[in-house]
Amino acid sequence: MKNILVLCTGNSCRSQMAHGYLNQLQKGLAQIYSAGIETHGLNPGAVAIMREDGIDISGHTSNHVDEYQGISWDFIITVCDHAKENCPFIPSKGAERIHHNFFDPSKVEGNEETKHAAFLRARNEIRDFCARFVREKLS
């Protein structure tokens, strides 16, 4: 079984959505972990938008990358530029490192409709990326 780490700045939004989709799509091929270089708690908008797609991430926790020392990673996926540029080196011989800077819906201001549209956009980008990742890297 493969070990996959999804890494973001605060492990509250984009990495949590990717964690949820990878858990759903990989069908027992991998153990999925998500972490941040900081911990910000779960973003309620991420929880709500994932629930709309039938995925419950409300039980996820916001974890710091240091909590996973010693795990041999097969894939380390960074989902924001800040984490890629500021994360301490994660030693994992042979890990494939993949980076995709997803749109950050938590930074969008405006009314509820505007915020919902932002989370929907990010969720759909992440869902498509995760489906392609599972198809190309795990199948």
N, CA, C and O of each residue as an XYZ file, in Angstrom:
556
protein
N       0.843     -1.177      0.000
C       0.000      0.000      0.000
C       0.888      1.239      0.000
O       1.877      1.307      0.730
N       0.526      2.214     -0.824
C       1.279      3.466     -0.947
C       0.917      4.422      0.191
O      -0.190      4.378      0.729
N       1.863      5.279      0.543
C       1.628      6.352      1.516
C       1.684      7.678      0.781
O       2.664      7.991      0.106
N       0.609      8.458      0.924
C       0.497      9.730      0.226
C       0.294     10.844      1.246
O      -0.589     10.763      2.100
N       1.120     11.887      1.149
C       1.002     13.066      1.992
C       0.539     14.231      1.136
O       1.161     14.554      0.124
N      -0.561     14.862      1.547
C      -1.044     16.082      0.903
C      -0.708     17.224      1.843
O      -1.096     17.214      3.012
N       0.010     18.204      1.331
C       0.578     19.249      2.174
C       0.125     20.633      1.721
O       0.150     20.953      0.532
N      -0.288     21.443      2.686
C      -0.718     22.821      2.431
C      -0.185     23.683      3.576
O       0.491     23.184      4.475
N      -0.490     24.956      3.535
C       0.000     25.838      4.591
C      -0.615     25.492      5.936
O       0.112     25.194      6.884
N      -1.944     25.526      6.041
C      -2.596     25.369      7.340
C      -3.375     24.092      7.531
O      -3.977     23.893      8.585
N      -3.381     23.213      6.530
C      -4.121     21.950      6.586
C      -5.563     22.187      7.029
O      -6.086     21.499      7.905
N      -6.192     23.185      6.395
C      -7.560     23.507      6.776
C      -8.546     23.440      5.620
O      -9.742     23.251      5.842
N      -8.068     23.590      4.393
C      -9.006     23.754      3.288
C      -8.620     22.886      2.085
O      -9.174     21.801      1.908
N      -7.689     23.346      1.266
C      -7.353     22.631      0.023
C      -6.789     21.245      0.284
O      -7.177     20.291     -0.390
N      -5.893     21.113      1.233
C      -5.333     19.792      1.524
C      -6.392     18.865      2.101
O      -6.361     17.659      1.859
N      -7.323     19.420      2.859
C      -8.401     18.603      3.423
C      -9.347     18.109      2.333
O      -9.802     16.966      2.374
N      -9.642     18.967      1.358
C     -10.491     18.540      0.253
C      -9.801     17.450     -0.559
O     -10.425     16.454     -0.924
N      -8.513     17.640     -0.841
C      -7.764     16.614     -1.582
C      -7.717     15.309     -0.789
O      -7.867     14.231     -1.363
N      -7.513     15.398      0.503
C      -7.501     14.219      1.370
C      -8.832     13.469      1.235
O      -8.854     12.247      1.091
N      -9.926     14.209      1.285
C     -11.243     13.588      1.162
C     -11.446     12.894     -0.177
O     -11.928     11.762     -0.224
N     -11.085     13.560     -1.257
C     -11.245     12.946     -2.582
C     -10.311     11.752     -2.764
O     -10.730     10.718     -3.283
N      -9.061     11.880     -2.347
C      -8.133     10.750     -2.500
C      -8.616      9.554     -1.692
O      -8.532      8.419     -2.160
N      -9.117      9.792     -0.491
C      -9.678      8.683      0.304
C     -10.800      7.985     -0.453
O     -10.869      6.756     -0.481
N     -11.669      8.764     -1.058
C     -12.817      8.196     -1.759
C     -12.409      7.465     -3.038
O     -12.945      6.398     -3.339
N     -11.475      8.025     -3.784
C     -11.175      7.530     -5.124
C     -10.156      6.400     -5.189
O     -10.166      5.625     -6.146
N      -9.285      6.286     -4.205
C      -8.167      5.349     -4.337
C      -8.522      3.900     -4.014
O      -7.744      3.005     -4.344
N      -9.625      3.643     -3.403
C     -10.175      2.301     -3.185
C      -9.161      1.287     -2.623
O      -8.960      0.215     -3.195
N      -8.536      1.640     -1.509
C      -7.664      0.705     -0.818
C      -6.256      0.567     -1.360
O      -5.518     -0.325     -0.941
N      -5.869      1.437     -2.286
C      -4.531      1.360     -2.870
C      -3.503      2.168     -2.087
O      -2.300      1.992     -2.279
N      -3.967      3.051     -1.209
C      -3.038      3.954     -0.531
C      -3.598      4.383      0.817
O      -4.803      4.342      1.065
N      -2.676      4.794      1.671
C      -3.029      5.443      2.939
C      -2.823      6.931      2.712
O      -1.741      7.358      2.309
N      -3.859      7.719      2.969
C      -3.813      9.147      2.705
C      -3.628      9.908      4.018
O      -4.304      9.635      5.010
N      -2.709     10.861      4.004
C      -2.465     11.748      5.139
C      -2.491     13.177      4.602
O      -2.135     13.416      3.448
N      -2.905     14.113      5.428
C      -2.754     15.514      5.061
C      -2.170     16.255      6.245
O      -2.379     15.896      7.403
N      -1.430     17.302      5.914
C      -0.754     18.072      6.952
C      -0.489     19.482      6.447
O      -0.646     19.785      5.264
N      -0.084     20.331      7.380
C       0.294     21.694      7.043
C       1.617     22.043      7.688
O       2.104     21.344      8.577
N       2.181     23.129      7.223
C       3.383     23.632      7.882
C       2.977     24.469      9.090
O       3.813     24.889      9.890
N       1.658     24.702      9.200
C       0.998     25.285     10.370
C      -0.301     24.496     10.521
O      -0.635     23.694      9.649
N      -1.029     24.705     11.597
C      -2.355     24.088     11.722
C      -3.375     25.184     11.994
O      -3.217     25.980     12.919
N      -4.425     25.215     11.177
C      -5.435     26.264     11.286
C      -6.814     25.708     11.618
O      -7.773     26.477     11.683
N      -6.947     24.412     11.828
C      -8.258     23.819     12.051
C      -8.997     23.659     10.733
O      -8.586     24.215      9.714
N     -10.081     22.905     10.752
C     -10.852     22.684      9.526
C     -11.616     23.949      9.136
O     -12.219     24.614      9.979
N     -11.580     24.262      7.858
C     -12.328     25.394      7.346
C     -13.780     24.959      7.142
O     -14.027     24.001      6.410
N     -14.742     25.632      7.765
C     -16.153     25.238      7.629
C     -16.652     25.252      6.185
O     -17.503     24.444      5.812
N     -16.123     26.168      5.374
C     -16.509     26.211      3.962
C     -16.067     24.970      3.220
O     -16.787     24.478      2.351
N     -14.883     24.451      3.549
C     -14.393     23.220      2.917
C     -15.253     22.033      3.330
O     -15.596     21.190      2.502
N     -15.597     21.970      4.601
C     -16.445     20.883      5.094
C     -17.795     20.919      4.378
O     -18.294     19.882      3.941
N     -18.386     22.111      4.256
C     -19.709     22.250      3.643
C     -19.689     21.903      2.158
O     -20.589     21.217      1.673
N     -18.674     22.368      1.431
C     -18.651     22.127     -0.017
C     -18.379     20.657     -0.322
O     -18.872     20.128     -1.318
N     -17.600     19.998      0.525
C     -17.364     18.567      0.325
C     -18.628     17.770      0.632
O     -18.932     16.792     -0.050
N     -19.360     18.190      1.655
C     -20.612     17.520      2.004
C     -21.585     17.579      0.819
O     -22.324     16.627      0.571
N     -21.581     18.695      0.096
C     -22.453     18.828     -1.083
C     -22.138     17.772     -2.140
O     -23.004     17.413     -2.937
N     -20.899     17.272     -2.147
C     -20.497     16.233     -3.105
C     -20.490     14.845     -2.459
O     -19.941     13.895     -3.018
N     -21.102     14.736     -1.283
C     -21.258     13.441     -0.635
C     -20.046     12.941      0.126
O     -19.960     11.751      0.428
N     -19.110     13.818      0.443
C     -17.903     13.413      1.167
C     -17.862     14.154      2.499
O     -17.907     15.383      2.543
N     -17.777     13.392      3.573
C     -17.757     13.965      4.916
C     -16.315     14.056      5.413
O     -15.679     13.040      5.691
N     -15.812     15.276      5.519
C     -14.464     15.478      6.067
C     -14.529     16.106      7.454
O     -13.512     16.546      7.990
N     -15.718     16.148      8.030
C     -15.889     16.824      9.321
C     -15.101     16.163     10.452
O     -14.820     16.807     11.463
N     -14.746     14.905     10.297
C     -13.967     14.213     11.310
C     -12.459     14.328     11.122
O     -11.689     13.823     11.938
N     -12.034     14.995     10.042
C     -10.599     15.194      9.809
C     -10.028     16.129     10.878
O     -10.756     16.913     11.486
N      -8.746     16.034     11.089
C      -8.061     16.947     11.999
C      -7.017     17.728     11.220
O      -6.538     17.272     10.182
N      -6.671     18.885     11.714
C      -5.633     19.707     11.117
C      -4.309     19.296     11.768
O      -4.088     19.537     12.954
N      -3.444     18.678     10.982
C      -2.208     18.120     11.510
C      -0.987     18.874     11.008
O      -0.981     19.409      9.899
N       0.045     18.907     11.839
C       1.320     19.520     11.461
C       2.194     18.453     10.812
O       2.189     17.295     11.232
N       2.931     18.844      9.803
C       3.760     17.896      9.051
C       4.730     17.128      9.960
O       5.060     15.977      9.674
N       5.182     17.746     11.037
C       6.120     17.071     11.940
C       5.512     15.840     12.615
O       6.244     14.977     13.098
N       4.169     15.753     12.654
C       3.512     14.607     13.280
C       3.739     13.311     12.511
O       3.510     12.224     13.041
N       4.183     13.423     11.278
C       4.316     12.239     10.419
C       5.765     11.870     10.133
O       6.048     11.181      9.153
N       6.670     12.318     10.967
C       8.075     11.953     10.772
C       8.234     10.446     10.831
O       7.601      9.773     11.646
N       9.078      9.926      9.968
C       9.368      8.497      9.969
C       8.526      7.689      9.000
O       8.802      6.508      8.786
N       7.504      8.296      8.407
C       6.705      7.572      7.416
C       7.435      7.630      6.087
O       7.932      8.681      5.682
N       7.493      6.515      5.427
C       8.120      6.435      4.114
C       7.074      6.794      3.060
O       6.170      6.009      2.777
N       7.206      7.976      2.490
C       6.215      8.471      1.535
C       6.493      7.965      0.131
O       7.645      7.878     -0.297
N       5.434      7.635     -0.575
C       5.539      7.321     -1.997
C       5.263      8.566     -2.833
O       5.851      8.762     -3.896
N       4.351      9.410     -2.328
C       4.001     10.666     -2.997
C       3.854     11.758     -1.949
O       3.254     11.552     -0.894
N       4.416     12.930     -2.260
C       4.207     14.125     -1.451
C       3.625     15.160     -2.406
O       4.287     15.607     -3.342
N       2.376     15.529     -2.150
C       1.657     16.454     -3.027
C       1.481     17.771     -2.288
O       0.814     17.823     -1.255
N       2.081     18.840     -2.818
C       1.841     20.168     -2.247
C       0.739     20.828     -3.066
O       0.743     20.779     -4.296
N      -0.203     21.447     -2.359
C      -1.368     22.016     -3.037
C      -1.408     23.541     -2.985
O      -2.400     24.155     -3.376
N      -0.326     24.147     -2.503
C      -0.220     25.607     -2.547
C       1.254     25.996     -2.622
O       2.128     25.309     -2.094
N       1.502     27.118     -3.294
C       2.882     27.582     -3.467
C       3.563     27.872     -2.140
O       4.749     27.581     -1.982
N       2.834     28.440     -1.183
C       3.436     28.795      0.102
C       4.003     27.565      0.803
O       5.107     27.618      1.345
N       3.264     26.468      0.800
C       3.765     25.244      1.443
C       4.969     24.699      0.697
O       5.936     24.255      1.317
N       4.921     24.726     -0.613
C       6.051     24.218     -1.407
C       7.324     25.013     -1.113
O       8.411     24.448     -1.001
N       7.170     26.320     -0.991
C       8.329     27.185     -0.794
C       8.816     27.227      0.641
O       9.983     27.539      0.876
N       7.947     26.917      1.627
C       8.295     27.110      3.028
C       8.344     25.847      3.870
O       8.710     25.908      5.044
N       7.988     24.715      3.304
C       7.988     23.484      4.079
C       9.418     23.035      4.342
O      10.271     23.104      3.456
N       9.673     22.583      5.544
C      10.990     22.001      5.797
C      11.146     20.753      4.933
O      10.156     20.125      4.558
N      12.365     20.403      4.625
C      12.610     19.225      3.796
C      12.028     17.984      4.470
O      12.235     17.758      5.662
N      11.321     17.208      3.715
C      10.752     15.962      4.224
C      11.575     14.822      3.634
O      11.447     14.518      2.449
N      12.412     14.194      4.442
C      13.226     13.106      3.904
C      12.353     11.890      3.611
O      11.685     11.353      4.495
N      12.377     11.479      2.373
C      11.643     10.285      1.979
C      12.223      9.814      0.660
O      11.803     10.231     -0.420
N      13.190      8.943      0.782
C      13.913      8.452     -0.384
C      12.943      7.825     -1.374
O      12.185      6.915     -1.038
N      12.982      8.323     -2.579
C      12.157      7.757     -3.628
C      10.760      8.333     -3.734
O      10.009      7.939     -4.626
N      10.384      9.253     -2.856
C       9.042      9.837     -2.942
C       8.944     10.709     -4.187
O       9.836     11.505     -4.480
N       7.858     10.546     -4.901
C       7.584     11.433     -6.022
C       6.919     12.681     -5.469
O       5.911     12.605     -4.767
N       7.493     13.822     -5.793
C       6.969     15.097     -5.296
C       6.192     15.773     -6.426
O       6.710     16.005     -7.519
N       4.943     16.076     -6.123
C       4.034     16.663     -7.107
C       3.523     17.971     -6.539
O       3.146     18.049     -5.370
N       3.512     19.000     -7.377
C       3.017     20.304     -6.921
C       1.922     20.812     -7.850
O       2.049     20.764     -9.074
N       0.850     21.297     -7.244
C      -0.215     21.983     -7.982
C      -0.761     23.067     -7.065
O      -1.304     22.775     -5.999
N      -0.616     24.306     -7.483
C      -1.103     25.425     -6.684
C      -2.583     25.647     -6.989
O      -2.931     26.236     -8.013
N      -3.442     25.176     -6.105
C      -4.878     25.343     -6.291
C      -5.326     26.713     -5.806
O      -4.761     27.279     -4.870
N      -6.339     27.222     -6.455
C      -7.020     28.451     -6.059
C      -7.430     28.331     -4.590
O      -7.913     27.282     -4.165
N      -7.239     29.404     -3.813
C      -7.563     29.380     -2.381
C      -8.895     30.078     -2.118
O      -8.958     31.308     -2.105
N      -9.960     29.302     -1.909
C     -11.267     29.909     -1.692
C     -11.398     30.614     -0.338
O     -12.269     31.466     -0.162
N     -10.547     30.264      0.600
C     -10.659     30.876      1.930
C     -10.263     32.348      1.924
O     -10.538     33.061      2.889
N      -9.630     32.808      0.870
C      -9.205     34.207      0.769
C     -10.262     35.095      0.109
O     -10.126     36.319      0.091
N     -11.307     34.479     -0.428
C     -12.332     35.237     -1.141
C     -13.264     35.934     -0.155
O     -13.738     35.329      0.806
N     -13.518     37.206     -0.409
C     -14.446     37.980      0.404
C     -15.688     38.286     -0.414
O     -15.645     38.291     -1.644
N     -16.782     38.540      0.267
C     -18.013     38.874     -0.428
C     -19.193     38.220      0.253
O     -19.098     37.754      1.388
N     -20.302     38.193     -0.456
C     -21.509     37.598      0.115
C     -21.421     36.070      0.066
O     -20.467     35.507     -0.471
N     -22.422     35.418      0.630
C     -22.405     33.950      0.714
C     -22.363     33.293     -0.662
O     -21.707     32.266     -0.842
N     -23.051     33.874     -1.619
C     -23.058     33.327     -2.984
C     -21.660     33.379     -3.605
O     -21.231     32.427     -4.257
N     -20.965     34.476     -3.403
C     -19.600     34.635     -3.928
C     -18.658     33.636     -3.271
O     -17.845     33.001     -3.943
N     -18.771     33.502     -1.960
C     -17.907     32.561     -1.233
C     -18.212     31.118     -1.651
O     -17.294     30.322     -1.848
N     -19.492     30.786     -1.785
C     -19.866     29.436     -2.210
C     -19.291     29.126     -3.586
O     -18.763     28.036     -3.809
N     -19.391     30.073     -4.504
C     -18.844     29.877     -5.855
C     -17.331     29.640     -5.802
O     -16.801     28.832     -6.565
N     -16.645     30.336     -4.912
C     -15.196     30.158     -4.775
C     -14.860     28.763     -4.263
O     -13.954     28.115     -4.788
N     -15.572     28.297     -3.255
C     -15.322     26.951     -2.733
C     -15.683     25.884     -3.763
O     -15.006     24.861     -3.864
N     -16.737     26.121     -4.518
C     -17.135     25.180     -5.563
C     -16.051     25.088     -6.639
O     -15.705     23.993     -7.083
N     -15.522     26.226     -7.050
C     -14.445     26.243     -8.050
C     -13.227     25.453     -7.559
O     -12.691     24.610     -8.277
N     -12.801     25.738     -6.332
C     -11.631     25.048     -5.785
C     -11.903     23.555     -5.645
O     -11.065     22.733     -6.016
N     -13.067     23.202     -5.114
C     -13.405     21.789     -4.934
C     -13.365     21.037     -6.256
O     -12.824     19.933     -6.329
N     -13.930     21.624     -7.291
C     -13.968     20.946     -8.580
C     -12.581     20.800     -9.189
O     -12.282     19.774     -9.799
N     -11.728     21.815     -9.033
C     -10.338     21.708     -9.502
C      -9.621     20.580     -8.765
O      -8.909     19.784     -9.377
N      -9.810     20.519     -7.467
C      -9.151     19.493     -6.650
C      -9.692     18.104     -6.992
O      -8.921     17.150     -7.101
N     -10.995     17.984     -7.159
C     -11.602     16.692     -7.518
C     -11.030     16.180     -8.830
O     -10.680     15.005     -8.935
N     -10.930     17.051     -9.837
C     -10.405     16.633    -11.137
C      -8.941     16.219    -11.036
O      -8.524     15.229    -11.637
N      -8.164     16.986    -10.270
C      -6.755     16.641    -10.064
C      -6.631     15.278     -9.382
O      -5.832     14.444     -9.806
N      -7.407     15.052     -8.344
C      -7.326     13.795     -7.592
C      -7.741     12.604     -8.446
O      -7.120     11.543     -8.374
N      -8.773     12.769     -9.243
C      -9.199     11.678    -10.129
C      -8.101     11.345    -11.126
O      -7.829     10.171    -11.377
N      -7.472     12.358    -11.695
C      -6.370     12.141    -12.643
C      -5.175     11.498    -11.937
O      -4.550     10.588    -12.482
N      -4.855     11.966    -10.728
C      -3.752     11.385     -9.967
C      -3.978      9.893     -9.715
O      -3.080      9.084     -9.950
N      -5.142      9.532     -9.249
C      -5.436      8.121     -8.959
C      -5.353      7.299    -10.236
O      -4.781      6.209    -10.237
N      -5.917      7.810    -11.314
C      -5.904      7.102    -12.597
C      -4.470      6.904    -13.112
O      -4.120      5.819    -13.577
N      -3.646      7.955    -13.028
C      -2.306      7.903    -13.614
C      -1.244      7.320    -12.697
O      -0.282      6.721    -13.176
N      -1.398      7.483    -11.388
C      -0.320      7.091    -10.469
C      -0.631      5.856     -9.636
O       0.291      5.198     -9.154
N      -1.899      5.528     -9.457
C      -2.229      4.407     -8.567
C      -2.872      3.224     -9.285
O      -2.898      2.118     -8.746
N      -3.384      3.439    -10.480
C      -4.077      2.353    -11.183
C      -3.121      1.452    -11.933
O      -3.551      0.493    -12.574
